[in-house]
Amino acid sequence: MSNRRDTRVIAGIGTILTIGSESKPCMSGNISRGGMFVLTDRKAPINSLVGIRLVHLGHRVDAQARVVSIKREGLGLSFVDASDEFRATIRAMMDDMLSQSGSGATP
């Protein structure tokens, strides 16, 4: 049984991850309205804040995220103080990906 509150969409969204003062492009592995998993070899401590910029179909939105898990493949992030614009863009991205794939959601 999953403890996740939001549906996750398997998605490769261009992401720029900023840890400290260093930014590096990476890709998302999945995304939900509340967070995402980024595929990266960079690591940051649990509960640390990182910057993210999502780039998808001409949209670019920025937010902060808290590191909630660390795996060999990347970092699990929870969005923090995301703007209404950011959240609306996430919803639009997810809706677009779900309509294209028809079945990319996971509970």
C-alpha positions, 0 to 999 in steps of 0.5 A: 500500500502506498503512502503517496498523496498524489498521483505520479506521472512517469515523465522525462521533463527537462530540469535544472537542479541547483544545489548550493551555487551549482546548477546542472541539467537533469531529467525527471523520472516522475512528477506529481503535484507535490513533488518529483524524482530527478535523475541525477548523480548529484546528492544533497542531504535529506531535508536540504533545500534545492532549486529547480527549474522545469522546462517543458513545451516552452514553459519554464517555471522555478521553485524550491524543493526539499530533499525527501529521499536519496537513491542511487539514481537521484533525489526525491523532492517535495515542492516548497512554497511553490507559486500558483503559476508553478502549480498550474504549470505542473497540472498542465504538464501532467494533463498533457503527458497523461493525454499523450500516453494514456496510462503513465500514472502510478498511485 
